[in-house]
Amino acid sequence: EKGGYKHFMHKEIWEQPRAIADTLRGRMLLTEGDVHFDTWNLSQEQVKSFTKVTILACGTSWHSGVAGKHMIESLARLPVEVELASEFRYRDPIVEKSHLVIAISQSGETADTLGAFKEAKRLGAHTLAVCNVIGSAMTRESDLHILTNAGPEIGVASTKAFTTQLVTLYLLAVKLGRMRGTLSVEGAQEHLTHLTQVPKMIEEVLKCEPQVKRVAREFMNAQDFLFLGRGPMHPVALEGALKLKEISYIHAEGYAGGEMKHGPIALIDEKMPVVVIAPKQPHVAYEKIIGNIEEVRARGGKVIAILDEDDTQADTLADHVIRIPAACALLAPVVATIPLQLLAYHVAEMRGNDVDQPRNLAKSVTVE
Ligand code: F6R
């Protein structure tokens, strides 16, 4: 059932072009410049009346929420707050009837997310679940649910669930943008065209595996890793660090590039690998992230840069370059995540860890 792969996680990483194609199937109305969700039940009036979006999630799903914030704010011009579900429920959150509350969850059963979601519903918000499991508690509790269609995810470390969440949130951002009138038909068509290219791009980026394996071999015994990204690449940095922690048991931190000088720069020495996610995008503050690379190098740190395939500016600065096909800013997180998943996988595998069943972790966290 692992289809020739040693671990489910590896199989699921490689399944992503297919999983993302399944997420997109039947949902993109290219000629109309619109998105179709067969469960959709919100009227234009309701969508126009929303004043705020609150996203609730945990772990990897929370990271997709942070990327989703960029998408929804940019395309639908609605303010988005991304909350850790475990924090939201124990304070006195501000929830109003005009708020759209989105829970993101692979399993649809995570206790913290479900608890926070129910609380938001009780306080009168409209609730939308972005879930991978049909019939799960969250899809039952919500006013509206949208499935990510990744197929069953067995590896404890989430991979295809994350990238299909990103794509689903992008579709949702286009849908909200169209209904709110912040996105024109032509604008939506452009975004949808970008989306159609994602499965191919993932196939392309998966070819970086031999290069990633070389990096994994060089740094498999590192004590710590730092991951840096700006804008929509910030959640990618967080996700890269989480993946590595979970399965390789190497300490890793994800940081927004601009925060490096406010503390973590003190950690950098010649033993510290720093993964810098730097596709050439305006929202990613490319020049600034290149500045980060220079700061790391000046302190002897080792730089592993994730760069666009045609980037000839930064490649001379980094110790290792992993190239990814150039995507638009809001979709680059999907593409840039793939090498980080592979890095975590190969480091863990080389260290002889139980990749699919990492210590102390469970696939679905149904306790608070
Ligand atoms: C990380 C991971 C966890 C989950 C988190 C939320 O690889 O799998 O961080 O993302 O426990 O789970 P769901 O998405 O099922 O609510």
Residues whose N, C-alpha, C, O or C-beta is under 5 A from the ligand:
A	BS01	F6R	C58 G59 T60 S61 I104 S105 Q106 S107 G108 T110 V156 A157 S158 K363 V365
